Amino acid sequence: MAHRSRSSRRLLAVGAAFAAVTVLAGCTSSEVGGGASDPATDGGTLLYSGFGGSYEESIRAAVFDPFTDETGVEILFDTDGSNVAKLAETISAGATSPDLVDTETRTLAQFMAEDLIQPLDFDLLDVSDVASQDTINDYSVPWYQFSRNLFWNADAFPDGGPETWADVWDVETYPGTRSFPTYPTGVLEVALLADGVALDDLYPLDIDRAFAKLEEIKPNALFGGQEDVAIAQGEVVAGLYTLGRIRDIQAGGANVEYSWNGAVVSVQSLTISKNAADPELAHKAIQFALEPDQQRAVLEALKYTPSVTSVLDELTAEERADLPGTPETNELTFYIDGDWYAENWDEVSARWQEFVNS
Amino acid sequence: MASKTARQHQGWGLFTLPAVAYVVGIYLVSLTALVIRSFVDGENFGLGVYAKLLASAGFQNVLINTVVLSLVAAVLSVAIGYPIAFTIARTRGPLRAFLFICILTPYLTSILIRTFAWQVVLGQQGLINSFLTAVGLPKADLIYNATATTIGLIHSQLPLVVLILVPVIQRVDPSRMLAARSLGAGPAESFFRVFLPATKPGIQVTFILSLVYSAGSFAVPALLGGNSGRMLGSFIHGAIEEQADYSVAAAASVILGLVVFLILILFTTLSRQKIQSVVAPQIAAAAAPVAQTAGEIQKGESLTETIALGEIGGTGEAGGLGGETAPAVHATWWSRITTRFAQFLDRTRLSYIKGLGTAVSIVLAILVLIPQLLAIPISFSGTRALIFPPQSWSTQWYVNFFQPTWLDPTIISIRVGIITALLSTALGMLAAIGVSRTPSRWLRGGITPFLLIPLIFPAVVAAGAFFIAFLRVGLVDTQTGIILAHVAITLPQAFIITLAGMQTLDPDYERAAASLGASRARTIRKVLIPLLSGQIVASLFLTFITSFDESTIAIFLSGVSVKTLPRRIYEALAVQTDPTVGVVAVLFMALVAVIGIAWAISQRARRRLANGRSTS
């Protein structure tokens, strides 16, 4: 009998805990997925679609908090910056879409191909300070620039690693596994560079030639999401990877080196989606992000290269020589052509999937 | 009297309603959303996506890879698991306990931690390559290929295989083999021709479960597979994350679901086993040690037996796993091969070596445990890279675990696990009470397999379905979404465990309560729940652990706003190496050890108490 009453008391406790925890869950889950406008601020609101995490924190501190201080505009954040499918669904459902979408050249091409963003009104923007005027197109102005570089594991090649893409393809002299990103942007280009195409002659890309060259390296290459660990662990000896992450891996103690030869430069842009609630305010935010103060803050917080001449000129030549999109490195590197990818995205994407999966 | 009995039986079926409504409302609706999505081809609606997928050489390759690797993993899991299970079943004392620990430790730790262990074993700076370098051999590329995937899959299925096979083997009378020996057969021949066939249903079930679970796995091929080890799980995940092509992801999920479904249909038809006898043993296997650990179930094996003997749903038919199946009379190609093999072993006198089988089992069991033990030195590594043996030492990763980047996901996982355990145990228990007490044959026979659907369906298909469905209603990347999905997949566990308890309960308890004027609610609260407390604890524990360890759905559904511990571990394995995963593994093992020791002490104390009483 005593046993029974103990059991039921325990069950009561369990029930109480259950109720408490359910309430707890209700509270925390309602925090996320916000996005409805909050009319509390007088300057209006902007929904910014980014990537969350530490990136969001840095961007918020560098650009959006000062923007709110100056204009009274409240910024809402979501994390679907690269989610092409979700934006397509939002727009096709006729719902209000984010005002600002944070894109890199690769996703910019997809957004353009799917007709999800709107052309900028250049009457509302002053882009004269932008250093690489070629990278401005109808939909985007570069906000900052970053690169993917050729890297190699110096432990694997004590006598000097592969410093050109042709070397990376030379598995006799430099044996070992290579790694490349899981998407085609940049990879097709370095394959063509390895095959002898000159930097200036890359676009329009010869897709057949690029895939033929990629087939050559495929038995010795990894096209997978686990490349970061693979590089740090020395599982791969060379390849193409984001510079910021290569530096992190170096800081972690791995003996990895990189080259500016044939590095892939990508520009990050704030774009305006098709059903944006307040395009005019969005233009204001884009302009604000191009001002020298914000450009300096982005460089400091995220180590990305500013896109405006006035801030680039403040750097020493030595500093510029180790940053993408500067006069010092532009000789050796190339910009991804977002317009070309936007036109050819369906074909490139389909062939890439076939290549990776078979 | 008759009318009174009828009234007593009325309405019990309603107790199954919440669970059925949940499975329909969350699980089936999500699957339906998945199927509908797979027909959406741009502006058109139809089979266009399927046509494109099936014609694609890339998809064909991944599909074939999935089937072949899963088959190989399933065959090897059973082949390796059987001798270990045999030794456990046929020994007593410390050896049995040791083998059990070798199997249970990996079973209770996340599959991701085991995958991490294989990164340490197979990597360029890992255990095997360090050894090769030390003896002057060149390093080998061991990771990121089909072999690494297969090893990872086997390691993830083995513990379950062993836990299911142990009770099956235990039930077979060993004197059968003696009889065969006395008739002149060698030890190997008598084993292969007499003993092995008697455990055939268990072998079939473990094979099919390993096959289905391997086919639906995501993390192992994604983290160990590289190009040649690519499987459908990575394909589906890639279609969602990288191409953002949800129609392709949906169609690929549907195809994988259909393949698994066909395998199951084929299996149940050929083996004449019910679907619940495929699913139930794994829960029984999981629950048995859990229940023992919880120290609540008096007869440790009653649960396993109740379920494995096929009493679920009151079918009352024979055909359990340890069935007294008659040895096959007609010689199939399979039995011919095994007979040849056995005769070879007997002729070479290999099978006469005493203790050879036991030695093999011990070696295999240690191989199952070792990768995990490597986590201990790695957790004290001085470098971020996973180098084995570590070149320098530090405790920084232990400090790191208690930083928000690791502690927050841990807290979220604990919270999600607790809520999931409570919800699914409540729903599962009500359904179990309903099914076991309803007089309706139709309800009993229909609801049991229905509630088991979420358990047998490939995890990656469910993850894809939840993702597609939850996207519409804004539940992706929320705690609520993960909990809803976790309850759906753990509900069957809670149901089966409590059902087994209900079936051992004499309905006379309730009748007595009812005859004394207790209402049904009061009967459940005052009589059934206390009597089921052991099963309830086992169910809470198992559903909690399942949710806490669950990686596939968590990886698909969580990301930035909400991150569970398995999701965090996945990032540490895919995005940035982090020996903190080793710390998690060590903490996990320590927890298991503490629970195990506490259990052993409580058992000893109980025995002493019992002895004290009997002597006094």
Interface residues (C-beta under 8 A of the other chain):
Chain A: H3 R4 S7 S8 R10 L11 V14 A17 F18 V21 T22 L24 A25 T28 S29 E31 V32 G33 F51 G52 G53 T79 S82 N83 V84 A85 K86 E89 Q110 T177 T182 Y183 K218 A221 L222 F223 G224 G225 Q226 D228 V229 A230 A232 Q233 G234 E235 D248 G252 G253 A254 S349 Q353 E354 F355 V356 N357 S358
Chain B: S56 A57 G58 F59 Q60 N61 V62 Q119 G123 Q124 Q125 D141 I143 Y144 A222 L223 G225 G226 N227 R230 F235 G238 E242 Q243 A244 D245 Y246 T383 R384 A385 L386 R415 I418 I419 L422 L423 A426 L471 G474 L475 D477 T478 Q479 T480 I483 R525 K526 I529 P530 S533 I536 L540 G559 V560 S561 V562 L573 A574 V575 Q576 T577
